[in-house]
Amino acid sequence: MGQYLTLLAYHLANDEIIPYDLPAYTTAMRSYYDELLSTINGTSGTVDTSELAAAIAQFETSAKEVMALMERAVSTNDAALKTVVNHKFRDFQRAFTSAGGLPDREFYKHVVNAPGIDTGYAPTTFPGITEAVVAGNFDRAAEWVGRTSLGIRRAADILKT
């Protein structure tokens, strides 16, 4: 673990562009979405998740755009463009936070993943939605589809070029 953290600190301090793999982030969100659908299908209720699917697609488009911008910044060695890319990479994660925090746990604010309410520190993906579905509170789940989608769209807007 110490070697990993040292290497990470080295790259953050010395690389001209923050090493971020946004296509992998999009793949992970799609996987989380599939898990969420499986969780919903395992219950007697229904939740319209089309808004969340659209937000993930928007994030994917923006991620591809910023990765192309990053490649252009590197190939042209444009310092200003590298700064723009770094600021986008630095800032997009902030959009995934919900101002009021997660239901019943206001101190956790990340809408894509957070420690589960009943899992200790094991992560729950799309926690506001997933935990509401598991609890059978489909009205709250629908509310959190909107809130989670908003966070993902805000992150996509930050990455958009």
Residue pairs with C-beta under 8 A, 6 or more apart in sequence:
11 19
12 18
12 19
16 74
16 82
17 70
17 73
17 74
17 82
17 85
17 86
17 89
18 85
18 86
18 89
18 90
20 89
22 63
22 66
22 67
22 159
23 63
23 64
23 67
25 63
26 56
26 59
26 60
26 63
29 56
29 59
29 112
29 152
30 56
32 112
32 113
32 125
32 126
33 49
33 52
33 53
33 56
33 126
35 125
36 49
36 52
36 125
36 126
36 129
36 130
36 133
37 49
39 130
39 133
39 134
40 46
40 47
40 49
40 133
40 141
43 133
43 134
43 136
45 133
45 136
45 138
45 141
46 138
47 129
47 133
47 138
47 141
47 142
47 145
48 142
48 145
49 129
49 145
51 145
51 146
51 149
52 126
52 129
52 145
52 148
52 149
52 152
54 149
55 148
55 149
55 150
55 152
55 153
55 156
56 152
58 152
58 153
58 156
59 152
59 153
59 155
59 156
59 159
61 156
62 155
62 156
62 157
62 158
62 159
62 160
62 161
63 156
63 159
65 159
65 160
65 161
66 85
66 88
66 89
66 159
66 160
66 161
68 161
69 81
69 84
69 85
69 161
70 85
72 78
72 81
73 81
73 82
73 84
73 85
74 82
88 158
88 159
91 158
92 155
92 158
92 159
93 155
94 158
95 151
95 152
95 154
95 155
95 157
95 158
96 110
96 111
96 112
96 151
96 152
96 154
96 155
97 109
97 110
97 111
97 151
98 109
98 110
98 111
98 128
98 147
98 151
99 109
100 106
101 107
101 108
101 109
102 108
102 109
102 111
102 114
102 127
102 128
102 131
103 128
103 131
103 132
103 140
103 144
104 117
105 114
105 117
108 114
108 115
108 127
110 127
111 126
111 127
111 128
111 144
111 147
111 148
111 151
111 152
112 125
112 126
112 148
112 151
112 152
113 123
113 124
113 125
113 126
113 127
114 123
114 124
114 127
115 121
115 122
115 123
115 124
116 122
116 123
116 124
116 127
116 131
117 124
117 127
117 131
124 130
124 131
126 144
126 148
128 140
128 141
128 143
128 144
128 147
128 148
129 141
129 144
129 145
129 148
132 138
132 140
132 141
132 143
132 144
133 141
